[in-house]
């Protein structure tokens, strides 16, 4: 399945929305793009707030936009962030991914310079709290 994922398209979309990130405090723009089972690609960027606690990460914004558009089955997640090494998603974003994706969900992070890291959601969050506990 990973061979069929249009990673370049996802990274291009993540980079495109990264340029729109609202990051006046951290100056740490992040873009994310999610491929859904129905073929849709939904992207999001991080949006900061002066209170800091109300800041929302790119990945969570992308998932929220996907839900709003009727998409619930993610197939892949791509993240673009300008760090010396590719940056994995934060813990809150991992938990949101676990709400919709399984342990095998592929997650990749790339820098604008081309450095890339490859993960699975299970590798990032091996003991996720999910609906399976209910």
Secondary structure as a PSIPRED ss2 file (coil, helix, strand):
# PSIPRED VFORMAT (PSIPRED V4.0)

   1 X C   1.000  0.000  0.000
   2 X H   0.000  1.000  0.000
   3 X H   0.000  1.000  0.000
   4 X H   0.000  1.000  0.000
   5 X C   1.000  0.000  0.000
   6 X C   1.000  0.000  0.000
   7 X H   0.000  1.000  0.000
   8 X H   0.000  1.000  0.000
   9 X H   0.000  1.000  0.000
  10 X H   0.000  1.000  0.000
  11 X H   0.000  1.000  0.000
  12 X H   0.000  1.000  0.000
  13 X H   0.000  1.000  0.000
  14 X H   0.000  1.000  0.000
  15 X H   0.000  1.000  0.000
  16 X H   0.000  1.000  0.000
  17 X H   0.000  1.000  0.000
  18 X H   0.000  1.000  0.000
  19 X C   1.000  0.000  0.000
  20 X C   1.000  0.000  0.000
  21 X C   1.000  0.000  0.000
  22 X E   0.000  0.000  1.000
  23 X C   1.000  0.000  0.000
  24 X C   1.000  0.000  0.000
  25 X C   1.000  0.000  0.000
  26 X C   1.000  0.000  0.000
  27 X C   1.000  0.000  0.000
  28 X C   1.000  0.000  0.000
  29 X C   1.000  0.000  0.000
  30 X E   0.000  0.000  1.000
  31 X E   0.000  0.000  1.000
  32 X E   0.000  0.000  1.000
  33 X E   0.000  0.000  1.000
  34 X E   0.000  0.000  1.000
  35 X E   0.000  0.000  1.000
  36 X E   0.000  0.000  1.000
  37 X C   1.000  0.000  0.000
  38 X C   1.000  0.000  0.000
  39 X C   1.000  0.000  0.000
  40 X C   1.000  0.000  0.000
  41 X E   0.000  0.000  1.000
  42 X E   0.000  0.000  1.000
  43 X E   0.000  0.000  1.000
  44 X E   0.000  0.000  1.000
  45 X E   0.000  0.000  1.000
  46 X C   1.000  0.000  0.000
  47 X E   0.000  0.000  1.000
  48 X C   1.000  0.000  0.000
  49 X C   1.000  0.000  0.000
  50 X C   1.000  0.000  0.000
  51 X C   1.000  0.000  0.000
  52 X C   1.000  0.000  0.000
  53 X C   1.000  0.000  0.000
  54 X C   1.000  0.000  0.000
  55 X C   1.000  0.000  0.000
  56 X E   0.000  0.000  1.000
  57 X C   1.000  0.000  0.000
  58 X H   0.000  1.000  0.000
  59 X H   0.000  1.000  0.000
  60 X H   0.000  1.000  0.000
  61 X H   0.000  1.000  0.000
  62 X H   0.000  1.000  0.000
  63 X H   0.000  1.000  0.000
  64 X H   0.000  1.000  0.000
  65 X H   0.000  1.000  0.000
  66 X H   0.000  1.000  0.000
  67 X H   0.000  1.000  0.000
  68 X H   0.000  1.000  0.000
  69 X C   1.000  0.000  0.000
  70 X C   1.000  0.000  0.000
  71 X C   1.000  0.000  0.000
  72 X C   1.000  0.000  0.000
  73 X C   1.000  0.000  0.000
  74 X E   0.000  0.000  1.000
  75 X E   0.000  0.000  1.000
  76 X E   0.000  0.000  1.000
  77 X E   0.000  0.000  1.000
  78 X E   0.000  0.000  1.000
  79 X E   0.000  0.000  1.000
  80 X E   0.000  0.000  1.000
  81 X E   0.000  0.000  1.000
  82 X C   1.000  0.000  0.000
  83 X C   1.000  0.000  0.000
  84 X C   1.000  0.000  0.000
  85 X C   1.000  0.000  0.000
  86 X C   1.000  0.000  0.000
  87 X C   1.000  0.000  0.000
  88 X C   1.000  0.000  0.000
  89 X C   1.000  0.000  0.000
  90 X C   1.000  0.000  0.000
  91 X H   0.000  1.000  0.000
  92 X H   0.000  1.000  0.000
  93 X H   0.000  1.000  0.000
  94 X H   0.000  1.000  0.000
  95 X H   0.000  1.000  0.000
  96 X H   0.000  1.000  0.000
  97 X H   0.000  1.000  0.000
  98 X H   0.000  1.000  0.000
  99 X H   0.000  1.000  0.000
 100 X H   0.000  1.000  0.000
 101 X C   1.000  0.000  0.000
 102 X C   1.000  0.000  0.000
 103 X C   1.000  0.000  0.000
 104 X C   1.000  0.000  0.000
 105 X C   1.000  0.000  0.000
 106 X E   0.000  0.000  1.000
 107 X E   0.000  0.000  1.000
 108 X E   0.000  0.000  1.000
 109 X E   0.000  0.000  1.000
 110 X E   0.000  0.000  1.000
 111 X C   1.000  0.000  0.000
 112 X C   1.000  0.000  0.000
 113 X C   1.000  0.000  0.000
 114 X C   1.000  0.000  0.000
 115 X C   1.000  0.000  0.000
 116 X E   0.000  0.000  1.000
 117 X E   0.000  0.000  1.000
 118 X E   0.000  0.000  1.000
 119 X E   0.000  0.000  1.000
 120 X E   0.000  0.000  1.000
 121 X H   0.000  1.000  0.000
 122 X H   0.000  1.000  0.000
 123 X H   0.000  1.000  0.000
 124 X H   0.000  1.000  0.000
 125 X C   1.000  0.000  0.000
 126 X C   1.000  0.000  0.000
 127 X C   1.000  0.000  0.000
 128 X C   1.000  0.000  0.000
 129 X C   1.000  0.000  0.000
 130 X C   1.000  0.000  0.000
 131 X H   0.000  1.000  0.000
 132 X H   0.000  1.000  0.000
 133 X H   0.000  1.000  0.000
 134 X C   1.000  0.000  0.000
